[in-house]
Amino acid sequence: MEPKEESIMEEQGTLSDEWRSMQRRLISHLRDPRSSDLADAPMTLAASAYTDPKRFEAERQKVFGKLPLLAGFSGDLPEAGDRLLFDAAGPPVIVVRGRDGAVRAFLNLCPHRGARLTRDCERQRRLTCPFHAWSFDLEGRLASIPHADAFEGLDRDSVGLIALPAEEWNGLIFVKVTPDEPLDVETFLGPMAPLLAALDLSTLQPVRSDRFELESNWKMALDTFCETYHVPALHRESLSQNLIPYVAIFDHYERHHRYSGPGVDFAELLDKPEAEWPTSGYQAVHYLFPNTTIAYTHAFDGKTPVVSMFRLFPGETVGQSITLGSTYRRSDASEASDEQISKMHDILLDVVIGEDYEVAQDTWKSLASAPTNLELVFGRSEALLHHYHRDLAEAVGMELL
């Protein structure tokens, strides 16, 4: 069965309605004979989709250089003067909240001599260059110049920060790293927009964030976030403890995805009438094209609601990548301490780095020396991989061989 493409959220339903629909699908799969959402047929993918330097450069330029990228959540910039650095996509970017409450993005570059404008995220009323102390307001306008007489005749209005497209939408902050590119977040999200709006992401509060580099192609690492087929084997002692194996539902929203699997507690619902099923507890992993997963789930303790976001980026070469991993407090987790959520973040990183990424690095070493005509196989239960690899190929204008 192909993943569904419609959503109750598109019909003005509530998140509880959406969750009930998902529960029905999961319970149906759990009944004998146990089953799962499946693609119509397996798919082959040339190993060169990961190892080809030309494809890699096309992805950097046409995907990461042109498309909207999730820079963070509104909670990352709660007050005027707050800022975040967003460098992983290539160009150094700084995102700030102005005194008018608006979010703006700029190249992290002083127009005086091209120096990096800032290296920290401390709340400030101005952005001051460490090289010569040129200062800019939160709207990117030149505010002050030391020894201003030396620049007599300079049109100060023409010497501002280089603005980048940025938009804050329902708690998500998107940017494009190329100036003058139009940005319409709701159009970009398409049919997934109502679902994300219902998650109330504007109330998230950041707890932990880490950056780490990997000796593997970025797509090879991302693959591990977009399918559950590997969980029973690779995560036997971690994730598998809380999940029923080989059962999942998949949904495709144009270039974006969602999947969800039943926790072990779902077994208790098999003998209960639907009226006794819980109406809350929505859990799913959401993939935003081209590189982001947002897990809206319970943490490893099985009870603390959190949002975990992972964003993957190409590194300097085809065999290098960068991951930004962050965990956020949800509004319904008011009783959990930052320390408790931080521990859950560390456990998750242990799984990602110590299990998923260990395999990704070993796989990269193997594929880098494999025959050029090698074809890999995605099974019917790896349906989201079918979609996102095809979508990436379309975005860069290169066929999947």
N, C-alpha and C positions, 0 to 999 in steps of 0.2 A: 504494500500500500504506500503510495507516494505521500510525502508530508503535505498537510493541509496548508492552504494559503489564506483562508478566510479567518477572521477573528471576531468574537462577540464584541470586542471593544470597538470595532468599526461600526457596529450597529447600536452605539450609545449604551452598551451594557456596562456593568460595574466590574471591578476586579474580582469580586466574589463570584459573579456570574461566569467570568472567564475561568476562574479556578474550578468551579463546578463542572464546566464543560471538559476541562483537562482531566479532572478526577474520573469522569465517566470513561474517557478514552483509556486512561491508565488501568482502571479496574477491569475494563473489557479485555485488555491485554493480559491481565493477571489470571483471568479465569482460564480453565483448561480448554484447549491446549494453550499454554503460555505463548505470547507472541510480542511483536513490536512493530512500530511503524518502519516500513522498508521502502527503499527505492525500487523502481520497476525491474532494474537489472544491475549487475556489477558494472564498474567503469574502470577502464585502464587509463593510466597517466604516465607519460614519458618521464623518466627520472630527470631528464634535462629541464623539466619545469622548475626544479629546485636548483640545478647546478649551472644553468646557462647564464653567463655574465651579461649577455645582451638583454635577456628577459629581465634580469635583476635591475639593470640600469633603467629599463623602460618602466618598471614598477616604481622605482624611486622618483622618476621624473613625472610620469603621467598619473600615478596614483597618489603617492605621498606628496608630490609637489603641486597637485592640482585639486584634489578632492577635500571635502570637509573632514577634519580630524578632531576627535574628542580631546580637548585640552584638560578638562577637569569638570567638577561639579560646582554649583553655586556655592556650596559650603566651603570650597577651597578659597573663596574670596568673599568672606562675610561682611567686611567693612570697607569703607572708602580708604584708599591707600594700600589695600592688600594687593599682593602680586604673586604670580607664580611663573616659574621658568619652564619653557617648553622647547627643548632643544633636540629631542630624540629624532624628530622627523628630518633633521638636516640643518636648515637655517636656525640660528639662535633667535628665539621668540620670547617676549615678555608679555604677559597678560595681566591687566590691572583693572581694579574697580575705581571709577572716578567718583568725585564728590557728588555728581548727579545720579549715582547709583548704576550707571551704565558700565558694561564691560567692554574694554578695548584691548586690541593686540597691536604690538609694534615689533619690528625687528629690534633685537637687543643690541643696538648699534648707535653710537653717538655720531651725529652728522658732522661734528667738528673735524675729527681725524680718524673716525672709523673704529674707535676703541669699543670694547664690550661695555655696555652702560652699567649693568649691575650683575652681581653674582649671588645675591641673597634675596630672600623673600620677606624681609622685615617690613612691617607697615610703615610707610613714609608718605608725607604730603607731596614730595617731589622725587623725581628720578635724577640722581646726580652722578655724573661720570667721574670715576676715580682718577682719570688721566689729567684733566685740567679743570675739573669741578664745574663744567657747564651743567646747568640744571634745567629740567623740563617739568612742566606740570603734568597732572594725571590725564590730561587730554592730548598730551604730546607736543604742546607748544613750548618754545624756548622761553624760559622764565628768567634766567640770569646768566651773566658771563663775567667771570673775574677779569679785572683790568679791561673794562669794556671799551676804553678809549682806543685800544689797539685794533678794534674792529669797527671804527667809525665808518659809516657809509654802508654797513652790512644791512640788508633787508632781513630783519630778525623774523618777520612773519614767514619768510621762505625757508627758514632753517629749523624745521621741526623734525620730530621722529617719523620714521617711515611706517605708516599705518598698514595693518593687514586686516583682511576681512575677519570679523568676529561676531558671533551672535550667541546670546544666552536664551535658552528655550526650555521652559519647564524643568529647570534645575541642571541642565546640561550646557556646557560651554564649548562651542565649536569654533575652530579657526581654520583659515587657509594660509599656507606659508608663502603664497605668491601674492604680491600686491595687486589691487584692482580686479581681483577675481570676484564675481558675484557670489553671495552666500545666502541660501534659503534653507534653513535647517529642516523645517517641516516638509518641504518638498523632497529634500534628500532622504528623510526618514520614511516618507511614503506611508504605506499601510501599517508600519510599525509605530507611527507617531502616537495614535490613541493609546496603545498599550503602554508605552514609555511614560506618557503623561499621567496615566493612572497610578504609576508606581510612586508618585510623590517624591521624586528624587531631589527636589529643591530643599528638603528638610535634612538631607544627609550631612553628617559631621565627620570630617576626616580624623582618623585615629593613627594610621600608620601608612607609610609609603616607602617603597624601596626601588632602586634601579640596579639591574644586574645585566651583564653582558654574557653572550653565549657564542660558542664556536659552532654555529649551525645556521643554515639558511632560515630566514624569519618565518617562512611558510611552514617549514618542517616543525618548528616550535609551535606555531599557531594551530597546526593540525590536532595537537593533543588536547586543545581546548574545545574542539568542535565535533567530537564524537565520544560515545560512551563505551564502544565495543572493547576498548583496551582496559577498562576499569577492573573487571574481575581478575585479570592476570597481573597487570602491572601494579595495581593498587590493592592487592590482596589483603595487606595488613593495615590499610589506611581507609581510603574512601569506600571500599567494598564492605566495610563493617556496618555502614549505614544505609546501603542501597541494595535493592533487589536486582540481581544481574540480568543483563540482556533484555531489559524491558525499557523502552523509551518512546516518547512521542516527539516528533519533529515538525516544525512549522517554518515556512519560507515566506518572507515578506519582501518580495522583489530581491534586492541584494542583501537583505538582512535576515537573520535567522533567530529561532528560539528552539530550545529543547528542554525536556524535563523527564526525570525518571522517578519511579516510586521509592520512597524510603521504606525501611523495613516495617514501619508502622502501618503501611497501606494494607498489609496482610490482615489486619484487624477489621478492615472495612468490607472484606469479601462477604461476610455473613450478616452485615448490617443493612437495613433499608437505607436508601439514599437520604431520607429525611434525617437520619442520625449521623450523616457524614459532617465533618467540620466545614463551616462556611468560610473560614479564614485559613491562612497558611499558604498562600500562593508562593510557589517556588519554581524557579526556572533560570536557565542561563541564556542570556541574550547576546547575540553576535551582531555588532555594528560594522558594516563594511567600511574600510578594508581590514581593520586590525584590532578591534576592541571586543572583549567579552565582559559583560556585566552579570555577575551571579547574584541573584536576589534570593537568598536562601538562609537556612540556619547554619550557624558555625559548626565546628566539629564537636561541640558539646551537645549538639542536637536540639538546643533550645534558644540560643541567643541569635536573634535576627540581625543579619549583617548584609552589606553589599560589598562584594569583592570585585574589583576592576583590574583587568590585565590588558595592557596595550603593548603590542609588539611592532618593532620597527626594523627595517633593514639596517645593517651595520655598514662599515666602510667597504667591505667586500661581500661577494655573494655568499660566503661561508661564515658570516658574522651577523649577529642580530642583537638588539637591545630590548629589554623587557622592563616596563614600569608596572609594578604591582602595588595596589593600594586597597586598604580596607576601611570602610566607613560605618559609623553608627547610624542605625535607622531610628526613626522617631518612636517606634514601638519597642526600643531596647533601652529605655531610660534607666532601668535598674542595673544594667551591666556597667561595670567600671571600665575605664580606658585600659587598665592593666589586663582585665579579662579579655577584652576584644583584641588587645595587642598580642596576647598569647595565642589566640586563635589565628591571627595573622601569621605568626611564626610557624605554627603547625602547617598552615596552608603552603607557605613558602618551602617548608621541608618536603612536602609532597611534590610541588612543581619542580623545584630545583633538583631534589635528590632522586626523584623517580621519573617524571616526564622528561625533564631536560637532560638527564643522564642518557636516556634512550635517544633523544633527539641528536645529541652530540655524537654518539656512537654511530647512529644512522648516517649522519652527514659524512663521517669519515669513510663509511662504506660506499656511499653513493658517489663521493667525489672521485673514486677510482674505479667505479663500475663501468661496464660497457656503455657506449653512448646510445645504443639502441634499447637499453633496458626499459621495460615497462612495469610499473607498479599497479596493484589492483586495489580498488576501493570496493568493499562489499556493499550489499544492499542496506546493511545497518549503518553504514557510514555516509548517509545520504547528504548531510550538510557539506561534507567535503566535496561531493560531486558538484554541488551548486557553487560554492565559493571559489573553487579553482576555475570553473567555467566563467564566473563573473569577473575574476581578475584577468583572465585571458582576453575577455571582451574589452575590459577597461584599457588595456595596453595595446589592443589591436593586433594580438599575436595568437595564432591558433594553438590549441593544445594538440601536440602530436601523439 
